[in-house]
């Protein structure tokens, strides 16, 4: 079965719950959730958006996220974070790779 969704970074400025609401209200079944570091975003369009703060995610918050998605009938299909891990600046590159882990 084909599932349609969207990448939440296009909904910059909304909370995670608001992005789930948008998906549910528009008949979308899944989301690719933007997970850029909350401490500082990238400077290109749609980058730097953080709807799940992976660096500070607790078990309790993860449970809340799963419960809210289940309540709205929207699944998380993937987590989105797309930095340039081949950046010539080794310090930035290390930070990007660290956040991926």
Backbone torsions as a table, in degrees:
resi	resn	phi	psi	omega
1	UNK	NA	132.7	179.0
2	UNK	-77.6	130.7	176.8
3	UNK	-114.8	134.1	178.7
4	UNK	-108.0	142.3	179.1
5	UNK	-153.7	-161.8	177.4
6	UNK	-152.3	163.9	174.5
7	UNK	-87.9	123.0	-171.8
8	UNK	-66.3	-14.0	-179.0
9	UNK	-61.8	-20.8	176.8
10	UNK	-73.1	-9.2	178.9
11	UNK	-107.8	39.2	179.7
12	UNK	-54.1	139.4	179.6
13	UNK	95.4	-10.7	177.0
14	UNK	-97.2	156.0	174.2
15	UNK	-77.8	168.9	175.9
16	UNK	-57.3	-47.2	-178.5
17	UNK	-60.6	-39.2	178.3
18	UNK	-65.0	-36.4	178.5
19	UNK	-67.1	-37.6	176.8
20	UNK	-65.1	-41.3	178.5
21	UNK	-60.7	-44.1	178.7
22	UNK	-59.2	-45.4	179.7
23	UNK	-61.0	-48.7	-177.7
24	UNK	-62.5	-43.9	-178.3
25	UNK	-65.9	-22.3	-178.2
26	UNK	-106.4	13.1	175.1
27	UNK	72.7	20.3	177.8
28	UNK	-86.1	144.4	-175.3
29	UNK	-102.4	-9.6	-178.7
30	UNK	-153.0	165.7	178.8
31	UNK	-136.5	141.9	164.8
32	UNK	-97.6	111.9	-170.6
33	UNK	-90.9	125.5	178.9
34	UNK	-67.2	127.4	-176.5
35	UNK	-131.0	43.8	176.7
36	UNK	-69.7	156.1	178.7
37	UNK	-55.4	130.7	-179.4
38	UNK	-68.3	-21.6	-175.4
39	UNK	-75.3	-16.0	179.9
40	UNK	178.5	126.5	-174.9
41	UNK	-95.1	166.9	175.5
42	UNK	-76.1	167.4	-174.6
43	UNK	-104.4	10.7	177.9
44	UNK	-106.7	162.3	-175.6
45	UNK	-56.8	134.5	178.1
46	UNK	69.9	0.0	176.5
47	UNK	-98.5	155.3	178.1
48	UNK	88.5	0.7	-179.4
49	UNK	-84.2	138.0	-177.7
50	UNK	-130.1	106.9	175.5
51	UNK	-102.0	-20.9	168.4
52	UNK	-130.4	119.6	-179.9
53	UNK	-81.8	90.6	-175.6
54	UNK	-63.1	-30.8	-178.2
55	UNK	-67.7	-29.9	-176.3
56	UNK	-119.1	19.6	-177.6
57	UNK	-70.6	127.0	177.1
58	UNK	-104.2	165.4	177.1
59	UNK	-61.4	-38.0	-180.0
60	UNK	-64.5	-44.1	179.6
61	UNK	-67.1	-39.1	177.7
62	UNK	-60.4	-40.4	178.4
63	UNK	-64.8	-41.5	177.0
64	UNK	-61.0	-44.6	-179.9
65	UNK	-60.1	-48.5	-179.4
66	UNK	-62.8	-41.8	-179.5
67	UNK	-65.7	-41.7	-179.5
68	UNK	-65.7	-42.2	178.0
69	UNK	-62.1	-44.2	179.9
70	UNK	-62.6	-42.9	179.6
71	UNK	-60.2	-37.2	-177.3
72	UNK	-92.3	-7.3	179.9
73	UNK	72.1	31.4	180.0
74	UNK	-122.0	128.0	179.6
75	UNK	-97.8	155.9	170.5
76	UNK	-92.4	114.5	-178.5
77	UNK	-85.2	-29.6	179.7
78	UNK	-169.1	168.6	175.9
79	UNK	-109.1	133.3	-174.8
80	UNK	-106.7	123.5	174.4
81	UNK	-157.4	113.4	-171.0
82	UNK	-129.5	67.2	176.7
83	UNK	-82.0	173.2	175.7
84	UNK	-90.9	96.5	-178.6
85	UNK	-75.4	1.4	173.3
86	UNK	-108.8	18.6	178.9
87	UNK	-52.7	134.9	180.0
88	UNK	-66.0	-21.4	176.8
89	UNK	-80.1	109.2	-174.0
90	UNK	-62.9	-31.7	179.5
91	UNK	-68.4	-45.5	177.2
92	UNK	-63.8	-43.5	179.2
93	UNK	-56.4	-45.5	-179.8
94	UNK	-62.5	-39.8	178.8
95	UNK	-65.4	-41.1	178.7
96	UNK	-61.6	-48.3	-177.3
97	UNK	-66.0	-39.2	178.4
98	UNK	-59.7	-43.4	179.8
99	UNK	-66.3	-34.6	177.1
100	UNK	-59.6	-41.5	179.6
101	UNK	-70.4	NA	NA
